[in-house]
Amino acid sequence: MNSLATSGIELVDGSRIAVIGGGPAGSFFSYYTLEYARRLGLEFELDIYEAKDFTKIGAAGCNHCGGIVSESLVQELATDGIVIPADIIQRGISTYTMHTEKGSQVIHAPSDEKRIAAVFRGCGPKGCLDKNVKGFDNFLLGLCREKGVRVIPEKVTRLERTEEGILVGSSKSEPSRYDLVVGAAGLNKATLDLFREVCPSFGLPTETRAYISEFFMKPADIEKSLGNSMHVFLLDLPQITFGALIPKENYVTLVLLGTDIGKEVVQRFITSDRVSACFPSDFPVERTAACQCYPYVNIKQGQHPYADRVVLIGDSASSKLYKNGIGAAFITGKAAASTAVLEGIGEEHFKKYYAPVCRDLDQDNQVGKLIFLVTRLIQKSPVLKKGLLDLVGREQSNPGSAFRMSSALWDTFTGSAGYRNILRRFLHPKLLMGLTRSTVVSNLPTLHHKS
Ligand SMILES: Cc1cc2nc3c(=O)[nH]c(=O)nc-3n(C[C@H](O)[C@H](O)[C@H](O)COP(=O)(O)OP(=O)(O)OC[C@H]3O[C@@H](n4cnc5c(N)ncnc54)[C@H](O)[C@@H]3O)c2cc1C
């Protein structure tokens, strides 16, 4: 199977695996582990420990997220035979509307296949009366159950390394021994601290506070004010790198990402003219959030997320900066599964086959930081905002256009492409020339007027 010096630590028929956390990372890992095992004719006992109940409404069943499933993930899942059922999808997003203080512009999907799913991770916000809402995380757990996974509805409170493997304990049951323990606990600090007991060189990911709220709205009002468009805001407001309104069936989700988002930042955002204009005129945005929270978002990956018989995945290890965290959970979960089943579960195996995947995400995020820095500059510059709107407007109204700026922005907003790929496209000489021209032309009247 493998040629590493530490071979001998590997999964065999009957091995026991515990996955701590049944969010996307835990589910993707479990699904692919059992799929690879099936292909090799192996059988494992795989338990997912999950503290939340994703069939519950509100915080008890929610993993705090905007709920955008990127088109690249939708397509990759489909390639592996996983199709997100229509009743999980709250709305298909077909356009992005970019708002600045200088105006707004709709960006259409670069191709017809590029469709994005807006979902709820749990069964809807606090107070949700629609009993038919089905959440994305429960759908993924269901796929795992079909493959034979046992979901244990308990919170893990103890991890301990012994000669025979790793003990996993909860407040409800006696510790149980496993051959491999997988950390898919998101950014839950208490759980990540437990992992340091069995993975001493693991350094926790860096996080910052974000914001989500859900507004209940009549579907007809959503249709009229937001449509099937995700609305993103490039406003000159401090601490906000990315603000978006995501239409669902009966709700509109507001997401703010940036640095340490707090109440005042939220207030400034929702009362700004551009944001208020997206709601019906008689809708009191400041007072009507059905549900809101300030969850943490991963902004820098954890260090060394593996040891003999232990590996951490998803937000607990590496994510994608500000975008497509579910996609990163898929990438890390699948990579850890193939390493564990096909290579081995020793530290050396994870170092050789899994760590490069995390490193690649990290390098891409470094480029992402640069892109968000430039976005910040645009947010602060009325002149550049006008130029950007002008260029996108020209592209969108000309079907024969190469859509260079529109498609690069589309991938920046959706998180569908890697940041390195996006940067290369932003630096295309024709795009830069077009932006320069649009900036000059669209600002001429103002400059002329001033002189
Ligand atoms: C404001 C905001 C908006 C976002 N919007 C998007 C978006 O639109 N699209 C997108 O792709 N990503 C988005 N993300 C990122 C995305 O939510 C995460 O990257 C993704 O959820 C990571 O999945 P995960 O499985 O690693 O962790 P999580 O989804 O956090 O799942 C971890 C699970 O582990 C469980 N758990 C933790 N400790 C224990 C324990 N001791 N015992 C048992 N269970 C435990 C938790 O209950 C939880 O269910 C957003 C994030 C934030 C903060």
The ligand as an SDF file (V2000), in Angstrom:
LIG
                    3D

 53 58  0  0  0  0  0  0  0  0999 V2000
  -20.5410   34.5500    8.6130 C   0  0  0  0  0  0  0  0  0  0  0  0
  -20.0890   33.3650    7.8270 C   0  0  0  0  0  0  0  0  0  0  0  0
  -20.6440   33.1240    6.5620 C   0  0  0  0  0  0  0  0  0  0  0  0
  -20.2050   32.0340    5.8050 C   0  0  0  0  0  0  0  0  0  0  0  0
  -20.7780   31.8090    4.5940 N   0  0  0  0  0  0  0  0  0  0  0  0
  -20.3640   30.7680    3.8440 C   0  0  0  0  0  0  0  0  0  0  0  0
  -20.9900   30.5020    2.5990 C   0  0  0  0  0  0  0  0  0  0  0  0
  -21.9390   31.1660    2.1870 O   0  0  0  0  0  0  0  0  0  0  0  0
  -20.5250   29.4470    1.8660 N   0  0  0  0  0  0  0  0  0  0  0  0
  -19.4850   28.6680    2.2990 C   0  0  0  0  0  0  0  0  0  0  0  0
  -19.0710   27.7500    1.5660 O   0  0  0  0  0  0  0  0  0  0  0  0
  -18.9100   28.8750    3.5050 N   0  0  0  0  0  0  0  0  0  0  0  0
  -19.3350   29.8970    4.2850 C   0  0  0  0  0  0  0  0  0  0  0  0
  -18.7810   30.0940    5.5250 N   0  0  0  0  0  0  0  0  0  0  0  0
  -17.7420   29.1690    6.0010 C   0  0  0  0  0  0  0  0  0  0  0  0
  -18.3510   27.8160    6.3980 C   0  0  0  0  0  0  0  0  0  0  0  0
  -19.4140   28.0330    7.2810 O   0  0  0  0  0  0  0  0  0  0  0  0
  -17.3050   26.9180    7.0670 C   0  0  0  0  0  0  0  0  0  0  0  0
  -16.0910   26.9850    6.3610 O   0  0  0  0  0  0  0  0  0  0  0  0
  -17.7850   25.4770    7.1110 C   0  0  0  0  0  0  0  0  0  0  0  0
  -18.9330   25.3700    7.8920 O   0  0  0  0  0  0  0  0  0  0  0  0
  -16.7040   24.5740    7.6990 C   0  0  0  0  0  0  0  0  0  0  0  0
  -17.2190   23.2670    7.8380 O   0  0  0  0  0  0  0  0  0  0  0  0
  -16.6540   22.3060    8.9830 P   0  0  0  0  0  0  0  0  0  0  0  0
  -17.3510   21.0130    8.8270 O   0  0  0  0  0  0  0  0  0  0  0  0
  -15.1640   22.3460    8.9740 O   0  0  0  0  0  0  0  0  0  0  0  0
  -17.0700   23.0060   10.3550 O   0  0  0  0  0  0  0  0  0  0  0  0
  -18.5260   23.3110   10.9430 P   0  0  0  0  0  0  0  0  0  0  0  0
  -19.4870   23.5470    9.8650 O   0  0  0  0  0  0  0  0  0  0  0  0
  -18.3250   24.3710   11.9640 O   0  0  0  0  0  0  0  0  0  0  0  0
  -18.9410   21.9540   11.6630 O   0  0  0  0  0  0  0  0  0  0  0  0
  -18.3100   21.5390   12.8560 C   0  0  0  0  0  0  0  0  0  0  0  0
  -19.2500   20.6140   13.5920 C   0  0  0  0  0  0  0  0  0  0  0  0
  -18.5590   20.0300   14.6980 O   0  0  0  0  0  0  0  0  0  0  0  0
  -19.4600   19.9130   15.7730 C   0  0  0  0  0  0  0  0  0  0  0  0
  -18.6770   19.8020   17.0100 N   0  0  0  0  0  0  0  0  0  0  0  0
  -17.7440   20.6870   17.4630 C   0  0  0  0  0  0  0  0  0  0  0  0
  -17.2000   20.2110   18.6140 N   0  0  0  0  0  0  0  0  0  0  0  0
  -17.8120   19.0250   18.8670 C   0  0  0  0  0  0  0  0  0  0  0  0
  -17.6800   18.0600   19.9170 C   0  0  0  0  0  0  0  0  0  0  0  0
  -16.8200   18.2420   20.9450 N   0  0  0  0  0  0  0  0  0  0  0  0
  -18.4510   16.9450   19.8770 N   0  0  0  0  0  0  0  0  0  0  0  0
  -19.3620   16.7620   18.8600 C   0  0  0  0  0  0  0  0  0  0  0  0
  -19.5240   17.6430   17.8550 N   0  0  0  0  0  0  0  0  0  0  0  0
  -18.7480   18.7650   17.8490 C   0  0  0  0  0  0  0  0  0  0  0  0
  -20.2960   21.1820   15.6870 C   0  0  0  0  0  0  0  0  0  0  0  0
  -21.5450   21.0190   16.3670 O   0  0  0  0  0  0  0  0  0  0  0  0
  -20.4460   21.3300   14.1780 C   0  0  0  0  0  0  0  0  0  0  0  0
  -21.6200   20.7280   13.7090 O   0  0  0  0  0  0  0  0  0  0  0  0
  -19.2060   31.1550    6.3200 C   0  0  0  0  0  0  0  0  0  0  0  0
  -18.6900   31.3740    7.5960 C   0  0  0  0  0  0  0  0  0  0  0  0
  -19.1250   32.4580    8.3560 C   0  0  0  0  0  0  0  0  0  0  0  0
  -18.5860   32.6550    9.7250 C   0  0  0  0  0  0  0  0  0  0  0  0
  1  2  1  0
  2  3  1  0
  2 52  2  0
  3  4  2  0
  4  5  1  0
  4 50  1  0
  5  6  2  0
  6  7  1  0
  6 13  1  0
  7  8  2  0
  7  9  1  0
  9 10  1  0
 10 11  2  0
 10 12  1  0
 12 13  2  0
 13 14  1  0
 14 15  1  0
 14 50  1  0
 15 16  1  0
 16 17  1  0
 16 18  1  0
 18 19  1  0
 18 20  1  0
 20 21  1  0
 20 22  1  0
 22 23  1  0
 23 24  1  0
 24 25  2  0
 24 26  1  0
 24 27  1  0
 27 28  1  0
 28 29  2  0
 28 30  1  0
 28 31  1  0
 31 32  1  0
 32 33  1  0
 33 34  1  0
 33 48  1  0
 34 35  1  0
 35 36  1  0
 35 46  1  0
 36 37  1  0
 36 45  1  0
 37 38  2  0
 38 39  1  0
 39 40  1  0
 39 45  2  0
 40 41  1  0
 40 42  2  0
 42 43  1  0
 43 44  2  0
 44 45  1  0
 46 47  1  0
 46 48  1  0
 48 49  1  0
 50 51  2  0
 51 52  1  0
 52 53  1  0
M  END
$$$$
